[in-house]
Amino acid sequence: MAEHYRRGTESVLKFCGKCGRLTKHSVTDVRVGRCMEHEISGESKKQKAAREKREKEAREPKLF
């Protein structure tokens, strides 16, 4: 039987099969939702390229 939580509960620690460890899971309508620590899904190619560019610039700042 699935666990149900109070309405004020926002997240709980549960084992995630994909991550292979305890992670935070969202609670929606008193039911446990999906893992909150997975990679953001639904990014377009343009958004992914922009994010990778920002991360690269953060690792290697411009000198001039």
C-alpha positions, 0 to 999 in steps of 0.5 A: 500500500502506498504512503500518503502524506499531509497536505503541508508536506512538500518533499520526502526522502525516498530511495530512487531506483534511477539514482540508486540512493536516497533522494528528495521526492516531491509530494503532490496532492498527498502522494509521492511524486518524482525524484527532484534530483534528476537532470532537468528534462525537456531542454531543447538543443538550443537551451542545452547548448546555452547551458553548456556554454555558460558552464564552460565560461564559468570554468574557464573565465575570459582573461580580456 
